[in-house]
């Protein structure tokens, strides 16, 4: 009986840990346009176009560099585009810093933003997970 209870505790711990990892965090996203180099994390290294800049909310003194985030549009932030979201998500790598005054939690590349929302929206509500 003690062995079964121990296994159950471990199983519950694993499930709780997995739920914590996959819980999406709400935020906002904007986008920036090329050129994407130089970047705060990688200088003049080209990291493709599925990239983003982190605001202070996730920057953590450069610790965000190289982290990958899955981002999904959840809604609009203004009346400009009533239904900006596309039914998809995008995975981006943090390569840059979006300085204080950044309009979003995460500043996606123009290409990444266009995969999840109408660029005419400019700023959207999102959920993101690492």
N, C-alpha and C positions, 0 to 999 in steps of 0.2 A: 504494500500500500504506500509506503514511504517513497519508493522508487516512482510509482505512478504519479504521486503528488508533485514530486520534483520535476518530472517531465512536463506536467501540466503547467507549472510555474514558468519553466523555460519557454514553452510554446506561447503562453500569454505574453511573455516579455518580447519575444520575436515579433509577434503580431502587432503589439503596441509600437515597437521600434519601426516596423515597416510603415505603419500608418503615419507616423511622424515624418518619415522621409517623403511620402507622396502627397502630403497635405499641401495644396496650392495656397500661395500667398497672394492676396489682392494688391493691386497697384495700378499704375498708369504707365503708358508707353507713348513715346514720341519717336521721331526718326531724324536721322541726319543723312546728308548726301555726300557722295565722293568728292574729293579723294579721302580715303580712309587711313592713309598714312601721312605723317607719322602718328603713332598712337602712344599713349602713356605707358602701356605695358610692354610693347614690342618694338618701339622705335619705327624704323622703316621696313620692318618685316611685313610682307603681304600675308594676311591671314584669311584671304577670301572675302566673301560678302555676307556670309551668315554670321555676323558679328554684332556686338553691341557695346555701348558705353554704360558704365554703372554710375548711378547717383550715389550720394552719401548713404542712402538707405542700405545699399549692398556693397559699396566699395571696400570698406573695412581696411583702410590704409594699404591698398594694393593687394590685399589677400584675395580679392575677387578675380584678379588677372588669371585667365585660363579656365575659369569655372564655366561650365556649360549650364544653360538654363533653357527649359522648355517654357514657351510663352504662348498663351492663348487669349484671344480677344474675347471680352465678356460684355462689352457695351460701349456706348458713346459717352463723351464728356461734354459735348456741346450740341447745339441745334443744327450745326452745319450739315452733317450727314446723319440721317435718322437711323440707318441700319448699317454701320460701317464694317461689322464683323464678317469674316469669311469662315466657313466651317472647317478650319484646320488649325494646327499649331505649328510652331517653328522652334527649332533648337538652335541657339546662338552661343557663341563663345565671347566672354568679356575680354575686350582688347584695349579698352580706353576708359577714361574717367569723364563723367559728365559733371562739370564743376557746379559749385553752389549757384542756385538760380535755375538749375536744370528743371525743365517743366515736367519731367516724368521720373518714375522709379527707375526705368531702364530706357535708354535711348537706342533704339534699334537702327541697323543700317536700313536704308531705303528699301532694299530688296527684301529683307526679312519682314519689315513692316507690311509691305505689299502682299506677302504671302498670307497674312492673317487679317488684314483690314484694308479698306479703301484709303489710300494715301491722302485723299482730299479731306479726310477727317482730321488729320494733323496730330491729334491726341486721342487715345482710347483708354478705356478701362481694361485691365488684364488680370489674369491669374498666372503666376509663374512658379515653377518648381526647379530645384537644382538637381 
